[in-house]
Amino acid sequence: MKKTITTLIFLLLIISCEKDDICTTPNADTSHLVIRFYDYLNQSTPKEVTNLLIVGVDNTLSYGIESTRDSIAIPLRILENNTSFRLIKDYAIDDNGTPTDSSDDFATGNEDIIVLNYDNEELFISKACGFKNIFNNVNFGFNSDADNWILSSNVVNTKIKNEDNAHIHIFH
Amino acid sequence: MRTYIFFISLFISFASFAQEEEIKDSTKTHKFWLRVGTDISKLVKTAVIKDYTAFEINADYKFAKKYSIAGEFGNEKRTIDETQVNFTTEGSYFKIGVDYNAYENWLNMENAIFVGLRYGLSSYKHTLNSHGVLNTDFYWDENEPINTPINYDNSTTHWVELIVGIKAEVFNNLYLGINAQLKNYVGNSAPDNFANLYIPGFGKTVEDSKWGVGFGYTVSYFIPFYKK
């Protein structure tokens, strides 16, 4: 009996070692908004947006550099109920005929502003991961101007909880 | 559930042993007693560690030659600071069960090398002082923890516990003891949108596991009752 008790005490000491508190839960990070671009005339065909530059409204930085692609994943604000982005198609720098002087350069391209409204929900994941923000009741719109490259849109998923599929389709 | 049944069957077999031994030893004279004490590790931690307050009263009552009814009652308040969560848990617990003493004592000594089983019940609540929303994208610079406290509803956990330890008389009628506890919860009500990361009387919980461990350092006073 005494041996059994000694063994039990020893076992307890081993079991009491904690596993490391590192966040390993899959999909614990707050998801990006995924937008896919489709052809306006043939709405099931993906269509690339050429030289697209993404800049958050009220943000001094661009989100990455301009590139040609048929889908984007962009971050929504978690402390606000809305986020706006300037999506500039065919973004380019015009050197104004003076390639050596950058002071008179100006940007060209077709800018459309997209606006997202939503409700934030914090979902508990674990001690190591903390919470994850989920965007509910997602509402999408774009400002109309004289020369919109975005022609129409469709909200596919009003809840942003993962990045497996597109949440918004944009037709152009 | 299988573990639960296992513990109950152990408990029943201990209880039936108890009856047999009592009958066998009824011709001899032996003392019945009550031992009442406190967990000094909780008192020391309360004094030394900031954000920790705990107190426990424990007792065991000898009812047969090698068996005693044992229990603990206490309350705990503890703040835990992790990378993504900082929370305070506060609540009370009690544990009741039987100890088996495997030590052969001389004459009237009552030292113990014991193994015991307990049923434990804890009622408590959590306050989340600050929390982080996991966001590995730094574009909007919204990555600071949120410091608005959140209060959660009361939680209840009950568990089965295996306890092993020693108790030794160091002065006249004063015992010092050390024990280790292995626990497995059989019922746990998690609050909405949070988890019972710490349970008073049970200790820290590990994700996806029902197991918990604990250690105790007891000082207790021995009160003899009557002789048969």
Interface residues (C-beta under 8 A of the other chain):
Chain A: M1 K2 T4 I5 L8 I9 L11 L12 L13 I15 S16 E18 K19 D21 C23 A28 D29 T30 H32 G56 N59 L61 Y63 P75 R77 I78 L79 T83 E122 L123 F124 I125 S126 K127 A128 C129 G130 F131 K132 N133
Chain B: E82 T83 Q84 V85 A102 Y103 I113 F114 V115 H131 G132 V133 L134 N135 T136 D137 Y139 W140 E142 L162 V164 A180 Q181 L182 N193 F194 A195 L197 K204 V206 E207 W211 V213
